[in-house]
């Protein structure tokens, strides 16, 4: 051995290890490893959340892919692919079948997490005892035995499958990029004073009923006028109409960027003109368009001498949702869209109280929507109401099940309201009593989608102080008659497997509840007054974005309520609503429908008192149809070349729940005069079921009733439904007749 080697050996022998000195790098590595494992688990759990957020479920797919690509642990690669696949598969099922499958998907991933955690725990426990893992990932071992091409094929399929499943229902390039103009929508006030200057809104819509930002057509104006008494044409009405105008717009306009958000000085698909009519009558503004080659009709405009005490006709939507609950867009966006795009006169944002309270944790959401409603109120121009929806059978109040009520209020305040707080109708009525007593405000509670399986309405709990209006039409469909009744022409979503008696509004009338028909949107897509969810533009990348699946499954257009009010203020419109001087329409159209019996119109009690039960009833109906193209279920409004309005319609008079008279009409204006001298007998509800010696209005009710009390008290009721061949339906009534 050399001297150098001997010296090295000596040094080696002298160098004793310091057993007390910790291996710093080893400890840091272990700490980092533990922190990373905790972070990895938390990230996985967080990644589950986007599954319930509609379009945003792609975030879970991305995180799943990141686990697969960058994790060295085969177990976590597998976890990542499961995460991505469940997100994609659940998104596909929710869109293609039912929102119920959202719960199924959440259940799958929950069970997977529980099972994986249990296996890992047992594996760790056995390893601690036996120093050897019990479970082997046989699937991973098998995968490694496959040929290279087979492994690549499986990897490719594993990547593509979640992306394809998500994309099939979450991407629509037509909705994204096709914003070409298809038709014009022309809007004007329903009632105007002689000589009063008024606004005329002309909008260009694409095939999804959105503003077409690139529209650059030239428009010319004319007037079609009718005599109020004879309905004959007025040949030379005195009017000042806008001059011809050429719209300005973007060279390239994309559908997923709403035209109404652009503030570049261009029209971007809409322009407000001013006009003046100096001749009494019913008038239509006609707008000729050079792009589509068609002439478009406005809604009817009643022009006469109105005094300050006369009622004018205003239009609004009393039921909508923002991202503060299960809707889309901010509260401010809802009010702005309602006023400036949908051209509403009044609007109530009615987010779910359960969401506004963050499921009972705080009341911060109530403050946000309260401030938004008060800030948007502009007396004389745009009326807003405070609103909130009491939502049984909705988280966290799944055990509460009486039907929904949309509550609106006359003043500036909004109560803390939700089915998790007021867990019964009695508690809801007590809360409204206390709120109205303490604030001096008034309240209305409107039942809606009453025949839906999940939210069957229990009419035995109605409080007539607050329940004066019933929502007959919305994005969910129509609920005047039962879902399987052949007289329910338009249908409804989410029907029970078998017919259910006692849930439709007509049944409530038979039970003696003297409500009046209204209609609203119940939109969840951020477009109060004119929803898009009945078109393909319900999709997640349509602005305003949603964080919920609830804009799925709304195939019907949103609806509107017309109110006869003395002025456009909260006080004026509220007085009209509370006194039931209203009628309803199934879409964004604004027809005029006047219905009276013996000179008594709908509202202010809607009751005709006659001398005897055979006294003649003189029924009068006046209809001026809206000339705008109409949407249908799951179908956007559309026109073809040389399009003209379809005026064909049927005016139905429904008496005591039976279609008593049907009259076909085929012009823009119609007047119907009928008499009824049949004995006034009233009617009753006869669909009760018996269970354990008690009677209930149906199998969903838990409130025993005396069937002999479910009647109209000897009064007959009449209501009007106008069924347009174009898909538009208008409702008025009922009016009650008694001796």
RAGI-V940338 format. One record per residue. N is the residue number from 1. SS is DSSP state (@ for helix, = for strand, . for the rest). PSI is psi in degrees with one decimal (none if undefined). BURIAL is b if it has 16 or more other ideal C-beta (glycine too) atoms within 10 Angstrom, else e. Layout:
BEGIN
N;SS;PSI;BURIAL, N;SS;PSI;BURIAL
END
This chain:
BEGIN
1;.;146.3;e, 2;.;166.1;e, 3;@;-36.8;e, 4;@;-41.1;e, 5;@;-36.4;e, 6;@;-39.5;e, 7;@;-38.9;e, 8;@;-40.9;e, 9;@;-38.1;e, 10;@;-42.0;e, 11;@;-36.9;e, 12;@;-40.3;e, 13;@;-35.6;e, 14;@;-25.9;e, 15;.;92.5;e, 16;.;140.7;e, 17;.;142.5;e, 18;.;97.6;e, 19;.;-15.7;e, 20;.;-14.8;e, 21;.;117.9;e, 22;.;143.0;e, 23;.;96.6;e, 24;@;-45.7;e, 25;@;-36.9;e, 26;@;-41.5;e, 27;@;-45.6;e, 28;@;-39.0;e, 29;@;-40.5;e, 30;@;-40.7;e, 31;@;-46.0;e, 32;@;-40.6;e, 33;@;-42.7;e, 34;@;-45.0;e, 35;@;-40.1;e, 36;@;-39.5;e, 37;@;-41.4;e, 38;@;-44.9;e, 39;@;-40.9;e, 40;@;-42.9;e, 41;@;-44.5;e, 42;@;-41.9;e, 43;@;-39.7;e, 44;@;-45.1;b, 45;@;-41.1;e, 46;@;-36.4;e, 47;@;-17.2;b, 48;@;-31.4;b, 49;@;-43.5;e, 50;@;-14.3;b, 51;@;-34.1;b, 52;@;3.2;b, 53;.;43.1;b, 54;@;-120.6;b, 55;@;-29.4;b, 56;@;1.1;b, 57;@;-14.9;b, 58;@;-23.7;b, 59;@;-39.2;b, 60;@;-36.1;b, 61;@;-44.1;b, 62;@;-45.8;b, 63;@;-38.6;b, 64;@;-42.4;b, 65;@;-38.5;b, 66;@;-39.9;e, 67;@;-43.8;b, 68;@;-42.3;b, 69;@;-37.2;e, 70;@;-3.4;e, 71;.;132.3;e, 72;.;-18.6;e, 73;.;118.8;e, 74;@;-32.1;e, 75;@;-44.2;e, 76;@;-25.0;b, 77;@;-43.9;b, 78;@;-44.2;b, 79;@;-43.4;b, 80;@;-43.4;b, 81;@;-36.7;b, 82;@;-43.7;b, 83;@;-48.7;b, 84;@;-43.4;b, 85;@;-43.9;b, 86;@;-39.1;b, 87;@;-46.9;b, 88;@;-44.1;b, 89;@;-41.6;b, 90;@;-41.6;b, 91;@;-42.0;b, 92;@;-44.2;b, 93;@;-41.1;b, 94;@;-42.8;b, 95;@;-43.2;b, 96;@;-24.4;e, 97;.;-68.7;e, 98;.;151.4;e, 99;.;-19.1;b, 100;@;-34.1;e, 101;@;-13.0;b, 102;@;-42.8;b, 103;@;-38.0;e, 104;@;-44.4;e, 105;@;-43.2;b, 106;@;-37.7;b, 107;@;-40.1;e, 108;@;-49.5;b, 109;@;-32.2;b, 110;@;-48.1;e, 111;@;-36.7;e, 112;@;-44.9;e, 113;@;-43.2;b, 114;@;-45.8;e, 115;@;-45.4;e, 116;@;-41.4;e, 117;@;-40.7;e, 118;@;-44.4;e, 119;@;-43.6;e, 120;@;-38.6;e, 121;@;-46.5;e, 122;@;-41.0;e, 123;@;-44.0;e, 124;@;-42.9;e, 125;@;-45.1;e, 126;@;-38.6;e, 127;@;-37.5;e, 128;@;-33.5;e, 129;@;-47.7;e, 130;@;-8.3;e, 131;.;22.5;e, 132;.;129.8;e, 133;.;145.1;e, 134;.;-41.2;e, 135;.;135.8;e, 136;.;145.2;e, 137;.;84.0;e, 138;@;-34.1;e, 139;@;-41.5;e, 140;@;-41.3;e, 141;@;-42.2;e, 142;@;-40.9;e, 143;@;-38.4;e, 144;@;-19.3;e, 145;@;-10.4;e, 146;.;156.1;e, 147;.;159.5;e, 148;@;-44.3;e, 149;@;-37.8;e, 150;@;-42.1;e, 151;@;-41.6;e, 152;@;-39.3;e, 153;@;-42.2;e, 154;@;-41.3;e, 155;@;-43.4;e, 156;@;-44.9;e, 157;@;-39.1;e, 158;@;-34.6;b, 159;@;-43.6;b, 160;@;-38.8;e, 161;@;-52.7;e, 162;@;-38.2;b, 163;@;-44.3;b, 164;@;-45.6;e, 165;@;-40.3;b, 166;@;-43.5;b, 167;@;-35.0;e, 168;@;-37.0;e, 169;@;-6.0;b, 170;@;-7.8;b, 171;.;130.1;e, 172;.;105.3;b, 173;@;-24.0;e, 174;@;-46.0;e, 175;@;-37.7;b, 176;@;-45.6;b, 177;@;-19.1;e, 178;.;100.6;b, 179;.;24.1;b, 180;.;142.3;e, 181;.;138.5;b, 182;.;-30.8;b, 183;=;169.7;b, 184;=;147.0;b, 185;=;128.6;b, 186;=;124.1;b, 187;=;140.2;b, 188;=;163.9;b, 189;.;148.9;b, 190;.;-28.1;b, 191;=;132.4;b, 192;=;141.0;b, 193;=;150.8;b, 194;.;128.8;e, 195;.;-1.3;e, 196;.;133.8;e, 197;=;132.2;e, 198;=;161.7;b, 199;=;145.9;e, 200;=;114.4;b, 201;=;125.2;b, 202;=;123.2;b, 203;=;139.9;b, 204;=;127.4;b, 205;=;147.1;b, 206;.;-170.8;b, 207;.;0.5;b, 208;.;13.6;b, 209;.;20.6;b, 210;.;157.6;b, 211;=;133.2;b, 212;.;99.5;b, 213;.;-19.9;b, 214;.;6.1;b, 215;.;129.8;b, 216;.;30.3;b, 217;.;164.8;b, 218;=;136.1;e, 219;=;142.3;b, 220;=;144.2;e, 221;=;144.0;b, 222;=;175.8;e, 223;=;134.2;b, 224;=;120.2;b, 225;=;145.1;b, 226;=;142.8;b, 227;.;136.8;e, 228;.;-28.9;e, 229;.;-48.1;e, 230;.;-15.5;e, 231;.;10.9;b, 232;.;158.3;e, 233;=;139.0;e, 234;.;115.9;b, 235;.;-38.3;e, 236;.;69.4;e, 237;.;147.2;b, 238;.;120.6;e, 239;=;155.6;b, 240;=;106.8;e, 241;.;159.1;b, 242;.;152.0;b, 243;.;160.5;e, 244;.;146.8;e, 245;=;141.0;b, 246;=;121.7;e, 247;.;151.0;b, 248;.;139.4;e, 249;.;-179.9;b, 250;.;146.6;b, 251;.;-40.7;e, 252;.;123.2;e, 253;.;128.8;b, 254;.;138.5;e, 255;.;-33.5;b, 256;.;-6.6;b, 257;.;101.7;e, 258;.;136.4;b, 259;@;-29.1;b, 260;@;-9.4;b, 261;@;-11.2;e, 262;.;124.8;b, 263;.;64.9;e, 264;.;12.3;e, 265;.;-5.2;e, 266;.;166.5;b, 267;.;-39.4;b, 268;.;44.4;b, 269;.;1.7;b, 270;=;145.8;b, 271;=;138.7;b, 272;=;124.5;e, 273;=;165.2;b, 274;=;143.1;e, 275;=;172.2;b, 276;=;133.4;b, 277;=;129.9;b, 278;.;18.9;e, 279;.;128.5;b, 280;.;140.7;b, 281;=;-174.0;b, 282;=;124.1;b, 283;=;148.9;b, 284;=;131.1;b, 285;=;125.9;b, 286;=;131.2;b, 287;=;117.7;b, 288;=;134.4;b, 289;=;131.3;b, 290;.;-19.1;e, 291;.;-51.2;b, 292;.;-15.3;b, 293;.;12.7;e, 294;.;164.5;b, 295;=;128.0;b, 296;=;140.6;b, 297;=;144.1;b, 298;.;-179.3;b, 299;.;160.3;b, 300;.;143.5;b, 301;=;116.7;b, 302;=;118.0;b, 303;=;123.4;b, 304;=;-177.7;e, 305;.;104.0;e, 306;.;133.3;b, 307;.;172.0;e, 308;.;-19.4;e, 309;.;-5.0;e, 310;.;149.9;e, 311;.;137.0;b, 312;=;167.2;b, 313;=;123.4;b, 314;=;151.7;b, 315;=;141.3;b, 316;=;172.0;b, 317;=;119.8;b, 318;.;17.1;b, 319;.;108.0;b, 320;=;166.8;b, 321;.;145.4;b, 322;.;-175.1;b, 323;.;-3.8;b, 324;.;-15.6;b, 325;.;-114.5;b, 326;.;30.0;b, 327;.;-153.9;b, 328;=;146.1;b, 329;.;165.3;b, 330;.;162.6;b, 331;@;-38.6;b, 332;@;-40.0;e, 333;@;-41.3;b, 334;@;-47.0;b, 335;@;-38.7;b, 336;@;-44.7;b, 337;@;-43.5;b, 338;@;-41.1;b, 339;@;-50.0;b, 340;@;-19.3;e, 341;@;-50.8;b, 342;.;-11.7;b, 343;.;41.1;b, 344;.;157.0;b, 345;.;-29.4;b, 346;=;154.3;b, 347;=;143.1;b, 348;=;124.3;b, 349;.;123.0;b, 350;.;63.7;b, 351;.;155.6;b, 352;=;127.5;b, 353;@;-30.0;b, 354;@;-36.2;b, 355;@;-40.0;b, 356;@;-28.5;b, 357;.;6.2;b, 358;.;50.1;e, 359;.;38.4;e, 360;.;3.5;e, 361;.;-29.3;e, 362;.;168.1;e, 363;.;20.3;b, 364;@;-35.1;e, 365;@;-34.8;b, 366;@;-39.7;b, 367;@;-36.6;e, 368;@;-49.2;b, 369;@;-30.5;b, 370;@;-47.3;b, 371;@;-40.4;e, 372;@;-42.0;b, 373;@;-43.3;b, 374;@;-37.5;e, 375;@;-30.1;e, 376;@;-11.9;b, 377;.;126.5;b, 378;=;89.7;e, 379;.;134.4;e, 380;.;-14.7;e, 381;.;-46.3;e, 382;=;124.4;b, 383;=;132.3;b, 384;=;149.1;b, 385;=;145.1;b, 386;=;141.0;b, 387;=;156.0;b, 388;=;147.2;b, 389;=;128.8;b, 390;=;117.3;b, 391;.;79.3;b, 392;.;158.9;b, 393;.;44.6;b, 394;.;140.0;b, 395;.;136.3;e, 396;.;19.6;e, 397;.;49.6;b, 398;.;-27.1;e, 399;.;-8.6;e, 400;.;129.9;b, 401;.;84.8;b, 402;.;-0.8;b, 403;.;157.9;b, 404;.;152.6;b, 405;=;125.4;b, 406;=;117.1;b, 407;=;128.9;b, 408;=;158.5;b, 409;=;151.0;b, 410;.;-18.4;b, 411;.;-155.0;b, 412;.;-12.2;e, 413;.;155.4;e, 414;.;120.6;b, 415;.;160.5;b, 416;.;106.3;e, 417;.;137.9;b, 418;.;154.2;b, 419;.;-14.8;b, 420;.;-13.7;b, 421;.;-57.1;b, 422;.;95.5;b, 423;.;8.6;e, 424;.;159.2;e, 425;@;-37.7;b, 426;@;-41.9;e, 427;@;-36.3;e, 428;@;-46.5;b, 429;@;-39.1;b, 430;@;-41.4;e, 431;@;-42.7;b, 432;@;-38.1;b, 433;@;-48.6;e, 434;@;-41.9;e, 435;@;-47.5;b, 436;@;-35.7;b, 437;@;-38.9;e, 438;@;-29.5;e, 439;@;-21.4;e, 440;.;0.6;e, 441;.;170.0;b, 442;.;164.0;b, 443;=;149.7;b, 444;=;143.5;b, 445;=;118.0;b, 446;=;116.4;b, 447;=;153.1;b, 448;.;168.9;b, 449;.;58.8;b, 450;.;-15.8;b, 451;.;6.6;b, 452;.;138.5;b, 453;@;-44.7;e, 454;@;-22.3;e, 455;@;43.8;b, 456;.;129.2;b, 457;.;132.1;b, 458;.;100.9;b, 459;@;-9.6;b, 460;@;-13.1;b, 461;@;8.3;b, 462;.;136.8;b, 463;.;112.0;b, 464;.;-16.5;e, 465;.;-36.1;e, 466;.;-29.8;b, 467;.;84.3;b, 468;.;-17.7;b, 469;=;144.1;b, 470;=;127.0;b, 471;=;110.3;b, 472;=;-21.1;b, 473;=;143.4;b, 474;=;-167.7;b, 475;.;-12.4;b, 476;.;-10.5;b, 477;=;-152.3;b, 478;=;142.8;b, 479;.;26.3;b, 480;.;-47.2;b, 481;.;166.1;b, 482;.;159.0;b, 483;.;-26.2;b, 484;.;2.3;e, 485;.;128.8;e, 486;.;-15.4;e, 487;.;-6.5;b, 488;.;86.1;b, 489;.;-33.5;e, 490;.;-24.9;b, 491;.;-173.1;b, 492;=;158.0;b, 493;.;162.3;b, 494;.;49.8;b, 495;.;150.3;b, 496;.;160.4;b, 497;.;-29.2;e, 498;.;154.7;e, 499;.;143.3;e, 500;.;124.4;b, 501;.;156.9;e, 502;.;12.7;b, 503;.;-28.1;b, 504;.;157.1;b, 505;@;-35.3;b, 506;@;-32.7;b, 507;@;-37.9;b, 508;@;-39.5;b, 509;@;-42.2;b, 510;@;-29.9;b, 511;.;-9.4;b, 512;.;5.4;b, 513;.;117.8;b, 514;.;70.2;b, 515;.;170.3;b, 516;=;145.4;b, 517;=;127.2;b, 518;=;176.0;b, 519;=;148.0;b, 520;.;-178.3;b, 521;.;-49.2;b, 522;.;36.5;b, 523;=;147.7;b, 524;.;10.9;b, 525;.;10.5;b, 526;.;19.5;b, 527;.;67.3;b, 528;.;138.1;b, 529;.;-22.0;b, 530;.;81.9;b, 531;.;157.5;b, 532;.;-1.2;b, 533;.;-9.9;b, 534;.;-4.0;b, 535;.;177.6;b, 536;@;-8.1;b, 537;@;12.7;b, 538;@;-14.2;b, 539;.;156.7;b, 540;.;-28.6;b, 541;.;6.9;e, 542;.;129.1;b, 543;.;144.2;b, 544;.;147.3;b, 545;.;151.7;b, 546;=;154.7;b, 547;.;21.6;b, 548;.;157.5;b, 549;@;-0.2;b, 550;@;-11.8;b, 551;@;-7.3;b, 552;.;156.5;b, 553;.;28.8;b, 554;.;75.7;b, 555;.;-5.8;b, 556;.;147.8;b, 557;.;152.1;b, 558;.;157.0;b, 559;.;170.9;b, 560;=;158.1;b, 561;=;135.1;b, 562;=;134.8;b, 563;=;132.4;b, 564;=;101.4;b, 565;=;152.6;b, 566;.;-33.9;b, 567;.;166.8;b, 568;.;70.6;b, 569;.;168.1;b, 570;@;-42.9;b, 571;@;-43.5;e, 572;@;-47.8;b, 573;@;-38.3;b, 574;@;-43.0;b, 575;@;-36.9;b, 576;@;-43.2;b, 577;@;-47.1;b, 578;@;-33.9;b, 579;.;10.8;b, 580;.;29.6;b, 581;.;72.3;b, 582;=;166.3;b, 583;=;175.2;b, 584;=;150.7;b, 585;=;146.5;b, 586;.;-6.8;b, 587;.;-158.8;b, 588;.;-3.3;b, 589;.;155.0;b, 590;.;70.8;b, 591;.;172.9;b, 592;=;124.1;b, 593;=;113.0;b, 594;=;129.4;b, 595;=;127.0;b, 596;=;157.0;b, 597;=;123.1;b, 598;.;37.1;e, 599;.;-2.8;e, 600;=;118.1;b, 601;=;173.7;b, 602;.;129.5;b, 603;.;165.9;b, 604;.;43.4;e, 605;.;-29.0;e, 606;.;41.2;b, 607;=;129.5;e, 608;=;124.7;b, 609;=;121.1;e, 610;.;164.9;b, 611;.;-45.9;e, 612;.;170.8;e, 613;.;3.7;e, 614;.;7.5;e, 615;.;137.2;e, 616;.;136.8;e, 617;=;121.8;b, 618;=;110.8;e, 619;=;126.7;b, 620;=;130.6;e, 621;=;127.6;b, 622;=;130.0;b, 623;=;126.7;b, 624;=;110.8;b, 625;.;154.1;b, 626;.;138.5;b, 627;.;-0.9;b, 628;.;148.7;b, 629;.;144.8;b, 630;.;143.2;b, 631;.;167.1;b, 632;=;-178.8;b, 633;.;124.4;e, 634;.;25.1;e, 635;=;126.1;e, 636;.;155.8;b, 637;.;143.6;b, 638;.;162.3;e, 639;.;165.1;b, 640;.;179.9;e, 641;.;138.2;e, 642;.;28.1;e, 643;.;143.0;e, 644;.;153.4;e, 645;.;142.5;b, 646;.;104.8;b, 647;.;-1.3;b, 648;.;128.6;e, 649;=;166.1;b, 650;=;125.2;e, 651;=;115.5;b, 652;=;135.5;b, 653;=;117.0;b, 654;=;118.2;b, 655;=;122.5;b, 656;.;34.9;b, 657;.;1.4;b, 658;=;140.9;e, 659;=;106.4;e, 660;=;-33.2;b, 661;=;139.2;b, 662;=;126.2;e, 663;=;125.3;e, 664;=;139.3;e, 665;=;158.2;b, 666;.;25.9;e, 667;.;169.5;e, 668;.;-33.4;b, 669;=;141.5;b, 670;=;143.2;b, 671;=;127.1;e, 672;=;125.2;b, 673;=;120.4;e, 674;=;160.6;e, 675;=;150.9;e, 676;=;121.9;b, 677;.;11.0;e, 678;.;155.7;e, 679;.;133.6;e, 680;.;108.7;b, 681;.;-16.4;e, 682;.;-173.6;b, 683;.;175.0;b, 684;=;164.5;b, 685;.;126.5;b, 686;.;18.2;e, 687;.;19.3;b, 688;.;154.0;b, 689;=;155.4;e, 690;=;137.2;e, 691;=;121.4;e, 692;.;39.0;e, 693;.;-1.6;e, 694;=;158.6;e, 695;=;141.9;e, 696;=;153.4;b, 697;.;-25.6;b, 698;.;178.8;b, 699;.;-10.9;e, 700;.;-12.4;b, 701;.;144.3;b, 702;.;11.2;e, 703;.;106.7;e, 704;.;144.3;e, 705;=;162.4;b, 706;.;110.4;e, 707;@;-26.8;b, 708;@;-15.3;e, 709;@;-6.8;e, 710;.;77.4;b, 711;=;176.5;b, 712;.;8.4;b, 713;.;30.3;e, 714;.;-4.0;e, 715;.;143.0;b, 716;=;147.4;b, 717;=;144.7;b, 718;=;138.8;b, 719;=;162.1;b, 720;=;135.5;b, 721;=;123.5;b, 722;=;117.4;b, 723;=;106.0;b, 724;=;143.9;b, 725;.;-21.6;e, 726;.;-0.8;b, 727;.;-8.8;b, 728;.;134.7;b, 729;=;135.9;b, 730;=;140.6;b, 731;=;145.3;b, 732;=;137.3;b, 733;=;-169.0;b, 734;=;167.6;b, 735;=;135.5;b, 736;=;138.0;b, 737;=;125.3;b, 738;=;162.3;b, 739;.;none;e
END
